[in-house]
């Protein structure tokens, strides 16, 4: 089992993701430079957070054109698990692998804090065994995490079970006060129709050990390992 | 030849920066301002390819990179 951690100019959570996978979970992980155009031999792909290309033009707008993104598209079409975290989520949106776009936070402030998430579906490789309604404590750190999509897209995401996480309070209530950035319908993470591509603003790779304030992120990578273990070769 | 491209958030998409600037203008005592929308302005220098061809290529550039049409709209001005 081998996981790819993509590295773009300006990625800065790549080492966190590598550490979480390799030392937290104990799966094989390799950095993959964005100029590479193949992901052959990898079983899962992590697009980490950061400020690729300095967030020039829009977050993720340049990174979507990197050669490796063609490989990510083919990997995703083949059903391979892909998780985009923070800037990785923004890249997936810009690349059109997930619907919607990011606006700046409605507070106009960079938000860096632990938040609570309410799980919405266990059908993704990263939430397998995490039933709907489960509350996870995972940190966010972003300026542009205000998820936007038109009403029709939002309703379609809900109907098709593509809303994977919503911001909630510690008891699991999805409230205005628990929304750190103004995201439409408190959306913190969504998946593709097939469920194998997940984008989320919070950082599970930053909380895989209790010493970091929460180990809830570990559950998502454990889920990925279990999912891959059961996947027919 | 030169082209100017204006990218702005679509009407109906919340513009927190525009709102903050609007509030600041009020604090400054500048009266009569009804709304502020913040956008991007790009000046592009092109080879002499003709206005029609320039428009076609810039339209593609806007759709594929310069604007995100989920949240933004764009306007192209050619000439000068």
Interface residues (C-beta under 8 A of the other chain):
Chain A: X57 X58 X61 X65 X93 X94 X99 X100 X101 X103 X104 X105 X106 X107 X108 X146 X148 X149 X150 X182
Chain B: X9 X13 X14 X16 X17 X20 X40 X65 X66 X68 X70 X71
